[in-house]
Amino acid sequence: MHFKPAIVLIDPPMSGSENMSIDERLLASAKPDWPIILRIYAWNFPTLSLGHFQSEQEVPHGLFGGRFATVKRKTGGGAILHDHEITYSIVIPADEQMGEKGPSERLYRSVHSSIRDGLRDLGLDAEFHENGTCTRDLSCDRDSFLCFLRRSPVDLIVNQHKILGSAQRRSRTGLLQHGSFLIRRSEVLDCLSGVHDLFASQMQPDSSGWTSSTVPAWSVEEWQAWTCGKIQRGIEDVTKCSWVDSELKDSSHILRFVEVGSGSTPAATDD
Amino acid sequence: MSIKPESLKYLDSHEWVSVPTEGSDIATVGISEFAVTQLNDLVFMSLPSVGQEIRAGDEFGEVESVKAVSPMYCPVSGTVVEIHDGLPDQLEILNQDPYNAGWIMKIRVKDESEFGGLLDWQAYKKLCDSH
């Protein structure tokens, strides 16, 4: 069986425009014989990314006191404040099996399922919105300006709080999926809880006092590595890919490769 | 006059174009019923501008559904002469009638020979059936 090669890129924190430019270039340069790319990244300043059809004029006046940068995404959905969260992008070169219009429901569902199952293994009661009992009291409104106050069927919910959302863009060259996984409550936007806050709220007192046995005391880097592994499993389920230990460790390497214009693939095929 | 999907030409990315009638060089462009089904719950659409020149295969607009943005490609080269500017506010029309009331734009065709490179109904239907 032929497995499509896939590589992971881990990037240091960058500005919003740099991060979005990299994803756009990775999508634009995708070719059928190129590997699938999973990119995990962060932001060097709290940044509000607007969905493709949102405009800066729509940003609610006085939101978060204006203490953030803004950038437009090429993907759809609502605005996301990138602060104490993990952002990922997946670029899958065009493949007729993925369809050419509209969402890849399979990719949304597979990536989110993998993270949901991982959180359950850690003891957190995560579920898809479609299976939950979310009520309106947490502003579950598809027209909300903020992605994390909207709800769509495969959004990942913990105790009525949305903690993972993703969006996509199709092009002639492939499919781009963006996603954001909330780790901790942001000081800039404190109405949204991250997974760490929800673990803490789930702590129960026992005979010796509060127990934190189910709360992973992980650093951001550890959450990043955990999330990366779960997303990899989710991509594997959809694409039948094989992860290649590429020498291209971050996007600067692969973009340099693209700009050099080599005709060969940037990762060896693993048959 | 009602447009029948059997009379149209298609791109494999699911846009349709009507073949101009005798003595006319104006073609209507839209997206197919299959595309509308795939898109599922459309929420936004952007359109080109009247007077815009578009080459065959170029993007002429975008649609968003279920947080996914998808481009729409122009089947033949030409100049946009009319857009369905009420459509983005009534996207449900596409679910009801993608080939007539759900038309997206009309273009003045530059090169009629480009129709020869498009899929006819039978070939397009076969493509959809293979998905």
Boltz contact constraints between the chains, C-beta under 6 A:
constraints:
  - contact:
      token1: [A, 52]
      token2: [B, 69]
      max_distance: 6.0
  - contact:
      token1: [A, 53]
      token2: [B, 44]
      max_distance: 6.0
  - contact:
      token1: [A, 53]
      token2: [B, 64]
      max_distance: 6.0
  - contact:
      token1: [A, 76]
      token2: [B, 64]
      max_distance: 6.0
  - contact:
      token1: [A, 76]
      token2: [B, 67]
      max_distance: 6.0
  - contact:
      token1: [A, 76]
      token2: [B, 68]
      max_distance: 6.0
  - contact:
      token1: [A, 76]
      token2: [B, 69]
      max_distance: 6.0
  - contact:
      token1: [A, 77]
      token2: [B, 67]
      max_distance: 6.0
  - contact:
      token1: [A, 99]
      token2: [B, 38]
      max_distance: 6.0
  - contact:
      token1: [A, 100]
      token2: [B, 13]
      max_distance: 6.0
  - contact:
      token1: [A, 101]
      token2: [B, 14]
      max_distance: 6.0
  - contact:
      token1: [A, 101]
      token2: [B, 35]
      max_distance: 6.0
  - contact:
      token1: [A, 101]
      token2: [B, 38]
      max_distance: 6.0
  - contact:
      token1: [A, 101]
      token2: [B, 39]
      max_distance: 6.0
  - contact:
      token1: [A, 101]
      token2: [B, 70]
      max_distance: 6.0
  - contact:
      token1: [A, 102]
      token2: [B, 38]
      max_distance: 6.0
  - contact:
      token1: [A, 102]
      token2: [B, 39]
      max_distance: 6.0
  - contact:
      token1: [A, 102]
      token2: [B, 40]
      max_distance: 6.0
  - contact:
      token1: [A, 102]
      token2: [B, 65]
      max_distance: 6.0
  - contact:
      token1: [A, 102]
      token2: [B, 68]
      max_distance: 6.0
  - contact:
      token1: [A, 102]
      token2: [B, 70]
      max_distance: 6.0
  - contact:
      token1: [A, 103]
      token2: [B, 66]
      max_distance: 6.0
  - contact:
      token1: [A, 103]
      token2: [B, 68]
      max_distance: 6.0
  - contact:
      token1: [A, 167]
      token2: [B, 67]
      max_distance: 6.0
  - contact:
      token1: [A, 168]
      token2: [B, 68]
      max_distance: 6.0
  - contact:
      token1: [A, 169]
      token2: [B, 69]
      max_distance: 6.0
  - contact:
      token1: [A, 170]
      token2: [B, 70]
      max_distance: 6.0
